[in-house]
Amino acid sequence: MSEPVTTLETPIHIDYQFTAGQAQSRFLKGISEGRFLGQRCPKCNKVYVPPRGSCPTDGVATTDEVELGNSGTVTTYCVVNVPFQGQSIEIPYICAQVLLDGANIAFMGLIQEIPADQVRMGLRVEAVWVDKSELRPNLSSVKYFRPSGEPDAPYESFEEYL
Amino acid sequence: MSRPVRPVAVVAFAQSKNVRREDHRNEVEMLMPVVGEVFAKVGLTKDDMGFVCSGSSDYLVGAPFSFVMALDAVGAWPPLRESHVEMDGAWALYEAWTLLQEGDLDTALVYSFGRSSPSQLHKVLSLQLDPYYVAPLWPDPVALAALQAQALIDAGVASEADFAEVAARSRRDAMANPNAQVTGDRSAEELLGDDYVVAPLRRHTLPPISDGCAAIILAAGNRARDLCDRPAWITGIDHRIETHQLGARDLTVSPSTTKAAEVAGVASGSGGSPRVELAELHAPFASQEIILRRALHLGDAVAVNPSGGALAANALMVAGLTRIGEAAQRIMDGSANSALAHATSGPCLQQNLVCALHANPGGEA
């Protein structure tokens, strides 16, 4: 009796062409200019970043573009201690949700220039961009966020976004 | 359950244009105007919907949970009672119809979106095949349909000229459909001058590669009568599936379609031909329309695919729901009293859904 076949390799590779759409194209263009561009819902007035073209609450098109500042508040975060292949940042590092000033949805970013054990909810941060010549329409244009030196934001100012 | 215990009807239908490549809008941006239009037709909003169900496939855009993001086109607050099928929207409609049968809910939004353009479609469609012995060979969907078409010719059922007739008629009919992608007034003789893509299928026997979306609102009983002057009542709906093993099937026939029509209660007239005025058949390849006509015993009096069918517009995951929408639309606008809609999925008509529609909730009065 020969050994039964237990594994069958069938490699699959498919290429896709991604369509960002109108709203995300505006956002990504903004990123390539070093700016955060969000969109406001005409019904509930919430500002989404990155925008996807609609308000997920109301299901209506977000038409007004809103330029957001470079600063925000850490609403929540995690400390990454797990090494993995291709890791480009030294562990431990911080992955955080940052509520950009003027936005109504938190934005994912790295927090650097502060020891991991000092990061906290409410920490005020600012975006650090790559050099102007390296700006591209993707999120690696935002190197990370770092403490801005402002006093911490009160919990009530971001409790809705947790 | 395939016959209604409670009358449920299509009360509104909307669809986008079918285009070769929708490269300026994402799925949400594509869907929003169509969902907005279908709501506007009955003066309702998402807050009036008892249920929301969608059909789409993540493989087409290569994005996991793309259907969750697409829900942004509807708006999901306060929380919706919502579901999704990784199938053509016709199956999402079946789920919504079944839920409305339970009697607790009166309305449902059904939508589907399909972008066939972002991927290497021939490879994506190969992934629906048996993963051990067939998919690794990457059989092209056109090649599989060609096997079926050749079997039809070998069985003496149809010829290449018959396929060309189907294509010529579909394109001509599609000239009246503003959402169609392939239209034109070329005779079957002219079309037979096309090159083969995979013999015996020439260019005109293939569906276009389309991006598009569609939406339908279902309503039950008096709610349907309030929302629409002539609701298109679903008098029966059923779907059946055949084995995935292509070699185990007789590809020249479609017993699953016959069975679904029978269980859906498609009324038979003289000679077994169903008593419907028109049929919207989801036949992506011209040769498949011939198989479906035979499976449904459609006589010459039945108008087939007045919209142009999938040969004119074939957004994947959408073309089946569109058949139901197109058939229902003709009842709602008064141009027909009875219709049959069909949707298919899988290679060579593997899965088939039949939906019987009538201007009277009891069917033939």
Interface residues (C-beta under 8 A of the other chain):
Chain A: L8 T10 I12 I14 D15 Y16 Q17 F18 T19 A20 G21 Q22 A23 Q24 R52 G53 S54 C55 P56 T57 D58 G59 V60 A61
Chain B: E22 D23 H24 R25 N26 E27 V28 E29 M32 V35 K46 V61 G62 M69 L71 D72 A73 V74 G75 A76 W77 R115 S117 P118 S119 Q120 K123 V124 L127 P131 Y132 A135 P136
